[in-house]
Structures are given as structure tokens and as C-alpha cells.
Amino acid sequence: MIGSTVAADTGLKIGEKLIAAHGVQPSAEAKEHTENPWTVVGILAPTQTAVDRAIYINLDSFYSH
């Protein structure tokens, strides 16, 4: 699940893939984890809170990335 601001800022839609990265983009230090992308399964309605700027993933999948 992604927040409404994340969806608006990235253009991600339901069913599209999301790749995690470490570091500040764009930079030479940034490392993308392309081997296990997440799939956007929902976009939360705007709340005008930090929820809008968040990405929600299953913790088990976090440790497998």
C-alpha cells in the first residue's frame, strides 16, 4: 500500500512494481534492490497526515529484500 502523496509524486498505480533503494537518489551510493520488487496493491485515500507520504509493506518481505 502507498499513501496518496507517494502515488501522486511517483505516478505509481495499482499493479505496478516498486523497487526499494538505499541512499539518496540520485547518487552513486544509492543501491537499488531490483531482485525483489514489491507490487502496489492499494493507494490510501488522502488524510492530510504523514500517512499520505508513507509506503506500507509486510515486515516479512522487508527482511527478504
C-alpha positions as CSV (number, residue, x, y, z in Angstrom):
1,M,0.0,0.0,0.0
2,I,1.2,3.5,-0.7
3,G,-0.1,6.9,0.5
4,S,-1.8,9.3,-1.8
5,T,1.2,11.7,-1.9
6,V,3.6,8.8,-2.8
7,A,1.2,7.9,-5.6
8,A,0.9,11.4,-6.9
9,D,4.7,12.1,-6.7
10,T,5.8,8.9,-8.3
11,G,3.0,8.2,-10.7
12,L,2.7,4.6,-9.3
13,K,-0.6,2.9,-9.9
14,I,-2.1,-0.3,-8.5
15,G,-0.4,-3.4,-10.0
16,E,2.9,-1.6,-10.7
17,K,6.2,-2.6,-9.2
18,L,8.1,-0.6,-6.5
19,I,11.8,-1.1,-6.1
20,A,13.5,-0.3,-2.8
21,A,16.7,1.7,-2.7
22,H,19.2,2.8,0.0
23,G,20.9,6.1,-0.2
24,V,19.9,9.5,-1.5
25,Q,18.6,9.4,-5.1
26,P,20.2,10.1,-7.5
27,S,23.6,9.3,-6.2
28,A,26.5,6.9,-6.8
29,E,25.9,5.5,-3.4
30,A,22.3,4.5,-4.0
31,K,21.8,0.8,-4.2
32,E,18.5,-0.5,-5.8
33,H,17.2,-3.9,-4.8
34,T,15.8,-4.9,-8.2
35,E,15.7,-8.6,-7.5
36,N,12.5,-8.5,-5.3
37,P,10.2,-5.6,-6.2
38,W,7.0,-5.0,-4.3
39,T,3.7,-4.7,-6.1
40,V,1.4,-1.8,-5.3
41,V,-1.8,-3.4,-4.2
42,G,-3.6,-0.2,-3.0
43,I,-3.5,3.5,-2.7
44,L,-4.8,5.1,0.5
45,A,-7.2,8.0,0.4
46,P,-5.7,11.4,1.3
47,T,-5.7,12.1,5.0
48,Q,-3.5,15.3,5.1
49,T,-1.2,13.4,7.5
50,A,2.1,11.6,7.3
51,V,0.1,8.5,6.2
52,D,-0.1,10.2,2.7
53,R,3.7,10.1,2.4
54,A,4.3,6.5,3.6
55,I,4.9,3.2,1.9
56,Y,3.5,0.2,3.8
57,I,5.0,-3.3,3.3
58,N,4.8,-6.6,5.0
59,L,7.6,-6.9,7.5
60,D,8.5,-10.4,6.4
61,S,9.0,-9.2,2.9
62,F,11.3,-6.4,4.2
63,Y,13.7,-8.9,5.7
64,S,13.8,-10.9,2.4
65,H,14.9,-7.8,0.4
